[in-house]
Amino acid sequence: MPQFIDRRLNPRDKSLGNRQRFLRRARDEIKRAVDKATNDGTITNAGDGGSISIPSQGISEPSFHHTRQHGRHKQIVPGNKEFVAGDRIAKPNGGAGSGGRQGSDSGDGEDSFIFSLSKSEFLDILFDDLELPDMVKASLKDIQACQPHRAGYSNHGTTPNLNVLRTMRNSIGRRIALRRPGTVQLQDLQRELAELEAKDDLDITQCKRVLDLYDKIEGLNRQRRAIAFIDPIDIRYNRFEDRPVPRTKAVMFCLMDVSGSMGEHEKDLAKRFFILLHLFLERRYERVEIVFIRHTHTAREVSEEEFFHSRESGGTVVSTALDVMCNVVKHRYPLVEWNIYAAQASDGDNYSGDTEKCLGILDNDVLAMCQYYAYVEILNPDAQNPFGFTGPGKELWRGYSDLAENWPNFAARHVASRADIYPVFRELFARRDIAGEAS
Amino acid sequence: MASKALQSSEPAATKLLFEGAEWDFETLDDTYKAIEEIALQDLGLDVYPNQIEIISSEQMLDAYCSVGMPVMYSHWSFGKRFVTEETLYRQGARGLAYEIVINSSPCISYHMEENTMAMQALVLAHAAFGHNHFFKNNYLFRQWTDADGILSYFEFAKHYIADCEERHDERAVELVLDSAHALMNQGVFRYRRPNKLRLGELEQRQKERRRYEEQTYQDLWRTVPNRKDAGLEELSDAELEERKRRLNLPEENLLYFIEKNSPVLEPWQRELLRIVRNLAQYFYPQKQTKLMNEGCATFVHYYIVNTLHQRGLITDGALLEILHSHSNVVFQPEFDDPRFSGINPYALGFAMMQDIQRICEEPTEEDREWFPEIAGLGYWRSVLKDIWANYRDESFVSQFLSPHLIRKLKLFMISDQAKASHVEVEAIHNKDGYRRVRAALAATYDVAATEPDIQISDVDLLGDRELRLTHNVRNEVLLSEHESAEVLKHVHRLWGYPVRLESIDFETDKKLSGTVAGVPEEEASDAPA
């Protein structure tokens, strides 16, 4: 009588739809909370998702209910030890009354609502509206990029591609043409035989009929064996044809200054910037290659691990990094196929005289081949201009500011503290139609 | 007596049903049969057929958020509940329920896969028999809910709402549902009985209504001037009364009134209100019988597992494990305990049912004086079944809370004047106090008294169409102002014309406060005069 149903294998996440509706509803507030969490310096952990807290106003569900701040309330509570009727008990401060879970009215609208976001939800919101600008170069050369398209039917193929409908249509046609006896016909005869055999006393005609039936059934079975239900010639497969698709290919160059002039603070900020960039590219673009270049007075291409963790130091010659970048592009990333991006982080100090060289390389080579070049100058917090970032900046900044006028694909920003990183990052990579014409 | 006879006629029953913590479907089935035997033959329960579903903890979380129903329409508030519950659960701040049971036929109960076999036995007895019997027999559920139709109704609601979202945009549907949810507590008939849900007819009616609207659509009506433009004449008192009578005012079911009379709602929006209203109505009996429902289920599981043990069907270890979680469930912290958060319905319900059994079997002189109808009757099973069938929390407490139990729990009444600096102890567990404590406790279980009494008092559909709501204030308890203003905005959205809420003292007829929504600024400032 009881019916046990094992639901454990049912699809989970039945509430996923509602959860997404809720996130959409609270989108603005969640976005603000995520930005705040990111600004507070937890960028390294940004990839793990985590708890965020949002004000409950936009998602409150109001209802009529009584408040305890007015009127007379009676309450029954257990555990009387010493009171007798008529005793008076002083109220605790706040006057919300003893017990009761209704809470006070004063908290209205200020309560915050805490919940967890998954890693992907967190990153989606974090990188909402960001993109690599100008990703226009598409190439047909990379033949690996093919997409299968349906293209009729074929006699050969693999079982998963079997087209059952076509196969059965052929099979039925062939069976009708060859007059293969059907199951119903056979079953009728078998039933009749069974009925006759069940009887004890058979007269002569019935005996004959039994023998006759044996013959017929034998004949039918022979015929059925000879004509297969599904013959290999019936079988059809779905045919697929590979068509090449144009593919955008992009590479991001990360150039980081690790010279002696970069203190702990500057290095920390530069690394945080690149970690954010790294997360963004990984999340939003399936196939963006990243080239890491570190430089002191010499520059070299390094692995991701080394880029973020190695601790070498030395003088500062920025042009070496640009040289390395040009070299890598020349050898590995032909300009016709690749969209090239670069992000450079530095404290703005440079070996005297090298800045002109840098400008030369940028003006003549690098900016011409880049879709977008972002420069982030890290300020020493002590030297920070209290009136914002309009000040003269360091050597490199002064040199670069002329470039920005001639090259629309060049952008430079200042970063002074952890809280600046994410806003600056958003500014640099904001989607163009949203950021407006100015950038 | 019946149980003794069964015991002797069943020598095989001494074989243990299970050992250890692991369970499988065969053991569950055997255990179910043993429990069913006790529940039906010994206790004489009357239950809907059971459908027992084993689910994982994640699915339990899912079930929480769709108010426990297997099918429920989509709305962001369910998602909000989900993320809250999930966060609390992942942080370890809250455990999950062992089971959820749904008032439907067949009666569906969800059991968690993580439960040990002993816990599964407990949950089977508690949900599949205790709650199930209560749902099937209590008069509130019998009169107000339709166990056979409810699941298909929610199926209809889900599809209807999804259909509306496609037809009218998700956002538009969400707005109406938000507003309807805000009025959910005011969306039930407390006295009048609602119509039964007939699913096929419902959809049919829905379609017909839409077709009728389409056929009779007359654009000219839009251009007819309303009465305000034409000049409003004063109505006499008699005419006012007539107007109210025609609209069936005052009306306590705000959602119902708005659904039927709102000047601005489209037919599909009215249908949404009806769905929310039916949902509220379906849960209304549960609100009124929380104490009894849990008490009944706890009493039943306690009796059944003890009987299982007496018959040698479960081990001492299993019994101890069950009793351990049983005593967690019926734990009642005292008022000065930091864990205290009001009276635990499991604890009080269970204690009262046991007390009734005691009164039936071994009454004291006091019990004979207080409960002459049941004291010493002996057949406690029938007495309890009669109580389960014919009472709700409020009437149950006011009839059956015994002085013995008041003393045992050391209940006392405090009265709290919001303005005063002291609370006063009004009555304690002594001869003078019993009746007052009992009456006051019963009053706290009266949903009609604990929820605000808000009614639609008047509206002039031909004039300014201002919707007037009256909050009848008792004991000077007012509404939370900020939230009421928010709710009024929702009412305004559904009604389309100004809405005014006045709090009137029930005894003195004095106006205590007023809130309006949907009135232009300058008017609103002098409106509550």
Chai-1 contact restraints between the chains, C-beta under 6 A:
chainA,res_idxA,chainB,res_idxB,connection_type,confidence,min_distance_angstrom,max_distance_angstrom,comment,restraint_id
A,P2,B,Y32,contact,1.0,0.0,6.0,A-B,restraint_1
A,P2,B,N50,contact,1.0,0.0,6.0,A-B,restraint_2
A,P2,B,I52,contact,1.0,0.0,6.0,A-B,restraint_3
A,Q3,B,Q51,contact,1.0,0.0,6.0,A-B,restraint_4
A,F4,B,F25,contact,1.0,0.0,6.0,A-B,restraint_5
A,F4,B,I52,contact,1.0,0.0,6.0,A-B,restraint_6
A,I5,B,E53,contact,1.0,0.0,6.0,A-B,restraint_7
A,D6,B,I54,contact,1.0,0.0,6.0,A-B,restraint_8
A,R7,B,E53,contact,1.0,0.0,6.0,A-B,restraint_9
A,R7,B,I55,contact,1.0,0.0,6.0,A-B,restraint_10
A,R8,B,I54,contact,1.0,0.0,6.0,A-B,restraint_11
A,R8,B,S56,contact,1.0,0.0,6.0,A-B,restraint_12
A,R8,B,E113,contact,1.0,0.0,6.0,A-B,restraint_13
A,R12,B,E58,contact,1.0,0.0,6.0,A-B,restraint_14
A,K14,B,D62,contact,1.0,0.0,6.0,A-B,restraint_15
A,S15,B,D62,contact,1.0,0.0,6.0,A-B,restraint_16
A,S15,B,C65,contact,1.0,0.0,6.0,A-B,restraint_17
A,S15,B,F82,contact,1.0,0.0,6.0,A-B,restraint_18
A,G17,B,S74,contact,1.0,0.0,6.0,A-B,restraint_19
A,N18,B,S74,contact,1.0,0.0,6.0,A-B,restraint_20
A,N18,B,F78,contact,1.0,0.0,6.0,A-B,restraint_21
A,N18,B,G79,contact,1.0,0.0,6.0,A-B,restraint_22
A,R19,B,G79,contact,1.0,0.0,6.0,A-B,restraint_23
A,R19,B,F82,contact,1.0,0.0,6.0,A-B,restraint_24
A,R21,B,W76,contact,1.0,0.0,6.0,A-B,restraint_25
A,R21,B,G79,contact,1.0,0.0,6.0,A-B,restraint_26
A,F22,B,W76,contact,1.0,0.0,6.0,A-B,restraint_27
A,F22,B,G79,contact,1.0,0.0,6.0,A-B,restraint_28
A,F22,B,K80,contact,1.0,0.0,6.0,A-B,restraint_29
A,R25,B,W76,contact,1.0,0.0,6.0,A-B,restraint_30
A,I59,B,K80,contact,1.0,0.0,6.0,A-B,restraint_31
A,E61,B,S77,contact,1.0,0.0,6.0,A-B,restraint_32
A,P62,B,A182,contact,1.0,0.0,6.0,A-B,restraint_33
A,P62,B,E483,contact,1.0,0.0,6.0,A-B,restraint_34
A,P62,B,E486,contact,1.0,0.0,6.0,A-B,restraint_35
A,P62,B,V487,contact,1.0,0.0,6.0,A-B,restraint_36
A,S63,B,A182,contact,1.0,0.0,6.0,A-B,restraint_37
A,S63,B,N185,contact,1.0,0.0,6.0,A-B,restraint_38
A,F64,B,P452,contact,1.0,0.0,6.0,A-B,restraint_39
A,F64,B,I454,contact,1.0,0.0,6.0,A-B,restraint_40
A,F64,B,L479,contact,1.0,0.0,6.0,A-B,restraint_41
A,F64,B,S484,contact,1.0,0.0,6.0,A-B,restraint_42
A,F64,B,V487,contact,1.0,0.0,6.0,A-B,restraint_43
A,H65,B,S480,contact,1.0,0.0,6.0,A-B,restraint_44
A,H66,B,P452,contact,1.0,0.0,6.0,A-B,restraint_45
A,H66,B,V477,contact,1.0,0.0,6.0,A-B,restraint_46
A,T67,B,S480,contact,1.0,0.0,6.0,A-B,restraint_47
A,Q69,B,A418,contact,1.0,0.0,6.0,A-B,restraint_48
A,H70,B,A418,contact,1.0,0.0,6.0,A-B,restraint_49
A,H70,B,E476,contact,1.0,0.0,6.0,A-B,restraint_50
A,H70,B,V477,contact,1.0,0.0,6.0,A-B,restraint_51
A,H70,B,L478,contact,1.0,0.0,6.0,A-B,restraint_52
A,G71,B,A418,contact,1.0,0.0,6.0,A-B,restraint_53
A,G71,B,N475,contact,1.0,0.0,6.0,A-B,restraint_54
A,G71,B,E476,contact,1.0,0.0,6.0,A-B,restraint_55
A,G71,B,V477,contact,1.0,0.0,6.0,A-B,restraint_56
A,R72,B,Q417,contact,1.0,0.0,6.0,A-B,restraint_57
A,R72,B,N475,contact,1.0,0.0,6.0,A-B,restraint_58
A,H73,B,D416,contact,1.0,0.0,6.0,A-B,restraint_59
A,K74,B,S415,contact,1.0,0.0,6.0,A-B,restraint_60
A,K74,B,A440,contact,1.0,0.0,6.0,A-B,restraint_61
A,Q75,B,I414,contact,1.0,0.0,6.0,A-B,restraint_62
A,I76,B,L411,contact,1.0,0.0,6.0,A-B,restraint_63
A,I76,B,M413,contact,1.0,0.0,6.0,A-B,restraint_64
A,I76,B,A440,contact,1.0,0.0,6.0,A-B,restraint_65
A,I76,B,L441,contact,1.0,0.0,6.0,A-B,restraint_66
A,V77,B,F335,contact,1.0,0.0,6.0,A-B,restraint_67
A,P78,B,Q332,contact,1.0,0.0,6.0,A-B,restraint_68
A,P78,B,E334,contact,1.0,0.0,6.0,A-B,restraint_69
A,P78,B,L409,contact,1.0,0.0,6.0,A-B,restraint_70
A,P78,B,K410,contact,1.0,0.0,6.0,A-B,restraint_71
A,P78,B,L411,contact,1.0,0.0,6.0,A-B,restraint_72
A,G79,B,E334,contact,1.0,0.0,6.0,A-B,restraint_73
A,G79,B,F335,contact,1.0,0.0,6.0,A-B,restraint_74
A,G79,B,K410,contact,1.0,0.0,6.0,A-B,restraint_75
A,N80,B,K410,contact,1.0,0.0,6.0,A-B,restraint_76
A,N80,B,F412,contact,1.0,0.0,6.0,A-B,restraint_77
A,N80,B,I428,contact,1.0,0.0,6.0,A-B,restraint_78
A,F83,B,F412,contact,1.0,0.0,6.0,A-B,restraint_79
A,F83,B,V425,contact,1.0,0.0,6.0,A-B,restraint_80
A,V84,B,I428,contact,1.0,0.0,6.0,A-B,restraint_81
A,A85,B,V425,contact,1.0,0.0,6.0,A-B,restraint_82
A,A85,B,A427,contact,1.0,0.0,6.0,A-B,restraint_83
A,A85,B,I428,contact,1.0,0.0,6.0,A-B,restraint_84
A,D87,B,V425,contact,1.0,0.0,6.0,A-B,restraint_85
A,R88,B,H422,contact,1.0,0.0,6.0,A-B,restraint_86
A,R88,B,E424,contact,1.0,0.0,6.0,A-B,restraint_87
A,I89,B,V423,contact,1.0,0.0,6.0,A-B,restraint_88
A,A90,B,H422,contact,1.0,0.0,6.0,A-B,restraint_89
A,G97,B,D416,contact,1.0,0.0,6.0,A-B,restraint_90
A,G99,B,G342,contact,1.0,0.0,6.0,A-B,restraint_91
A,R101,B,S341,contact,1.0,0.0,6.0,A-B,restraint_92
A,D105,B,S480,contact,1.0,0.0,6.0,A-B,restraint_93
A,D108,B,H482,contact,1.0,0.0,6.0,A-B,restraint_94
A,F115,B,V83,contact,1.0,0.0,6.0,A-B,restraint_95
A,F115,B,T87,contact,1.0,0.0,6.0,A-B,restraint_96
A,S116,B,T87,contact,1.0,0.0,6.0,A-B,restraint_97
